[in-house]
């Protein structure tokens, strides 16, 4: 880890003058009921899923709740200096439930205060899919063939569905929230609770991945853990998509 010093306003700064958390931990929410339904639909080739709510209101499945508890136990088992003392969370139901359950588990084990602050930040929300929201792959091919073809041509990094976002659109808001996290959580361990695309774009931004390297990564697992630590004035990876605790 890079040397640290204390500056006049009380923040800790790393070599090169950058304000950085002592460790940045990111996780995807636990398995949601939509994850289950879409997995079943893809396996059967179904065109629809039995979900009537908007994306932001989808809760965790029972298995997802158990994953969030496992995340809390992992949190509690971290070395004391690495245990997050603040949480930044997407405002979606599945992420807020994940943060609440994990925090309750960690605090119940005496590892963190019960009243640990959770900050809900809309910039950590999931990728918005516009007209493709809640559509299976089969349904997109049938109902929006031109969009399906354009998506294949442009690739996930650049493709923006009508009314939605590309991966790079998500990367822009990830860059924005990172600036605030680094300034406000300088010298402290922090946990981000977000979504698969959000965590993936965090990796893209922090690790400066090329498009081929980004596309070669496996999917971000539910309640997986990814860590970055300060070194030479920037955050460098110290573990990606870990699932050994689940």
Secondary structure, DSSP 8 states (H G I E B T S, - for coil): ---EEE-TTS-EEETTTEE--SEEEEEE---BHHHHHHHHHHHHT-S--S--S-GGG--B-HHHHHHHHHHHHHHHHS-GGGS-SEEEE-SSHHHHHHHHHHHHHHHHTTSS-TT--EEE-GGGS---BGGGTT--HHHHHHH-HHHHHHHHHH-TTT---TTB--HHHHHHHHHHHHHHHHHHTTTSEEEEEE-HHHHHHHHHHHHT--HHHHHTS----TT-EEEEEEETTEEEES--SB-TT-
